[in-house]
Each structure stands twice: as C-alpha cells, then as structure tokens.
C-alpha cells in the first residue's frame, strides 16, 4: 500500500493511499469516485484499513491516516479528545484539498467522524461507522493506565477480533498495535 508523510498542523502525519506514489508533500490523485477517509480506533493506525483501501481503489480514492501519537505519525501523545481529533481531521482534509469526503470511522474513529459531521457538515458527504458510538465507557482505561505506569504488561485485546480470525490476522493486529505507545491509547 503506498504511503507518505504530510505535515498537518505541524505534525508529520503518516497517510496510507492508493494509486501511484507522488513526491513528498504532493497530494496523490484523488479524482476517482468518492474520497473516502478512514479513521482508526484508539491505539490503532491506518494500516488496519489496507484491505479496505485495496478493495475501494478501482472506483474511489480511499485514504487512511495515523492520528498524532499513533502508528507512524509524529508525537508520543494522542491529541487527547475527540474534538481535537476532529479538528485535526478537518485540517488534514483542508491540507489535501478535499472539500467533501465519505468518513469511515472505526470505534474512536467513528466518534471523530461524528464530531466532524456535527461541526462541519458541508465537509462530510456520508458517514460509515464501524463498532462505534458517540460515547465510550473506557472499560480498559484502568488497565492501560497500569501499563503506562509500568505495573502491567501490555495486553492484546483478542476480543476485538472475530472468533474465526486467522492466526495471520491476529499476528498482524498484534504487530500493528505495538506501533502506538500505550500513552496515546490512554
């Protein structure tokens, strides 16, 4: 999957895209069908959408980004709130010249997509929400706080996967999870 870094609000942002790669800071061709921007879960990264991007590539212009502090984007800490992540996503869309996008959000990414749709409805053509909601209980937060404090091993949340998930899917998920510092997840 092609990828590149783009400066968004002063953060080196890792972007997954389809089609030919382009020079740094040059936006790839986004003229096919709809621009679909995939927003990942807390602690995740845009690589989780590689299959989605590949599946949509023939008819559309899909993208996925790693939020600050996640995956390969800059920073150790998350932006800290859904509102700030929505503003960051809006800045990304503006930086890449995307006037209206379909937002596909998984878990926390869905909450970010909802917030962006509420705050800037003209920027959002449609929403696709996967395992998401407007609010989160944060049931795993005490465990993650113990991990950050060095008092617990970092868990792999197996229940986030289908019981039928192949060992390869689980291995890839585990590997991708390791790319984000637990402080960003917290």
C-alpha positions in Angstrom: 0.0 0.0 0.0 1.5 3.4 -0.9 2.0 5.8 1.9 3.6 9.2 2.6 4.0 11.8 5.3 2.2 15.1 5.2 2.6 18.0 7.6 -0.8 18.7 9.2 -0.9 21.3 12.0 2.8 20.9 12.4 2.6 17.1 12.9 4.3 14.6 10.5 1.2 12.6 9.6 1.5 9.2 8.1 -1.0 8.7 5.3 -2.0 5.5 3.5 -3.3 5.9 0.0 -3.8 4.1 -3.3 -2.5 4.7 -6.8 0.9 5.9 -7.8 3.1 7.4 -5.1 4.0 11.1 -5.5 6.7 13.4 -4.3 6.6 14.3 -0.6 4.1 17.0 0.2 2.4 16.4 -3.2 -1.2 15.1 -2.8 -1.9 11.9 -4.8 -4.6 11.8 -7.4 -7.9 11.9 -5.6 -10.1 12.1 -8.7 -11.6 8.6 -8.8 -15.1 8.4 -7.4 -15.6 9.4 -3.8 -12.7 10.4 -1.5 -13.1 8.0 1.5 -11.1 8.9 4.6 -10.7 6.0 7.0 -10.3 6.9 10.7 -8.8 4.3 13.1 -9.6 3.3 16.7 -7.7 4.5 19.8 -4.3 2.9 19.8 -4.6 1.7 16.2 -3.4 3.1 12.9 -4.4 3.5 9.3 -2.8 0.1 8.3 -5.9 -1.6 9.6 -7.7 -0.3 6.5 -5.2 -1.7 3.9 -7.7 -4.3 2.7 -10.5 -1.6 2.5 -8.2 0.7 0.6 -7.3 -2.0 -1.9 -10.9 -3.0 -2.3 -12.1 0.5 -3.0 -9.1 1.6 -5.1 -10.7 0.8 -8.5 -13.7 3.0 -8.2 -12.8 5.5 -5.4 -10.0 7.5 -3.8 -9.6 6.0 -0.3 -7.1 7.3 2.3 -6.3 6.4 5.9 -4.2 8.4 8.3 -2.4 7.7 11.5 -3.6 10.2 14.2 -0.8 12.0 16.1 0.8 9.7 18.6 -0.5 6.7 16.7 1.3 4.3 14.3 4.0 6.2 12.4 2.7 9.7 12.8 4.6 12.2 14.9 4.3 12.7 18.6 4.1 10.4 21.6 0.8 11.6 22.9 -2.6 11.5 21.5 -4.5 14.7 20.8 -6.4 13.9 23.9 -10.0 14.5 22.8 -12.4 13.6 20.1 -12.9 17.3 19.4 -9.2 17.9 18.8 -9.0 14.8 16.6 -12.0 16.1 14.6 -10.3 19.5 14.1 -7.1 17.7 13.1 -9.0 15.6 10.5 -10.6 18.8 9.2 -7.1 20.3 8.9 -6.0 17.2 7.0 -8.9 17.5 4.6 -8.1 21.1 4.0 -4.4 20.5 3.6 -5.2 17.8 0.9 -7.8 19.9 -0.8 -10.7 17.6 0.0 -13.9 19.6 0.1 -16.3 16.7 0.9 -15.4 13.2 2.0 -17.0 10.0 3.0 -15.7 9.3 6.5 -15.3 5.7 7.6 -14.6 5.5 11.3 -13.8 2.5 13.4 -14.5 2.7 17.1 -12.9 6.0 18.3 -12.5 7.0 14.6 -16.3 6.8 14.3 -16.7 9.2 17.2 -14.2 11.5 15.4 -16.2 11.2 12.2 -19.5 12.0 14.0 -18.0 15.1 15.7 -16.6 16.3 12.4 -20.0 15.8 10.7 -21.7 17.8 13.5 -19.1 20.7 13.4 -18.6 20.9 9.6 -21.5 19.2 7.9 -20.5 20.6 4.5 -17.2 18.7 4.7 -18.9 15.3 5.1 -20.7 13.6 2.2 -21.5 10.4 4.2 -20.6 8.5 7.4 -19.7 4.8 7.7 -19.5 3.9 11.4 -18.0 0.5 12.4 -18.1 -0.8 16.0 -18.6 2.8 17.1 -20.7 5.1 19.1 -20.9 8.7 20.2 -19.6 7.9 23.7 -17.2 5.4 25.1 -17.0 3.9 28.6 -13.3 3.3 28.5 -13.6 0.0 30.3 -9.9 -0.8 29.6 -8.6 2.5 30.8 -7.6 1.3 34.3 -5.6 -1.5 32.7 -3.9 0.8 30.2 -3.1 3.3 33.0 -1.3 0.4 34.8 0.6 -0.4 31.6 1.7 3.3 31.3 2.8 3.2 34.9 4.9 0.1 34.3 2.8 -2.0 36.6 1.1 -4.3 34.0 2.1 -6.0 30.7 0.6 -4.5 27.6 -2.4 -6.6 26.7 -3.6 -7.8 23.2 -7.3 -7.2 23.0 -8.3 -10.5 21.4 -12.0 -9.8 21.9 -11.7 -7.0 19.3 -11.4 -9.8 16.6 -13.8 -12.4 15.3 -13.5 -15.8 17.0 -12.9 -17.0 13.4 -9.9 -14.6 12.8 -7.0 -16.4 11.3 -3.6 -16.6 13.2 -2.2 -14.3 10.4 -4.9 -11.6 11.1 -4.2 -11.8 14.8 -0.4 -11.6 14.3 -0.8 -8.6 12.1 -3.2 -6.9 14.6 -0.7 -7.5 17.4 2.2 -6.1 15.3 0.2 -3.0 14.4 -0.9 -2.4 18.0 2.8 -2.3 19.0 3.3 0.8 16.8 1.4 3.0 19.1 2.7 3.9 22.5 0.3 3.0 25.3 0.3 6.6 26.5 -1.6 7.5 23.3 -4.1 4.8 23.9 -4.7 6.1 27.4 
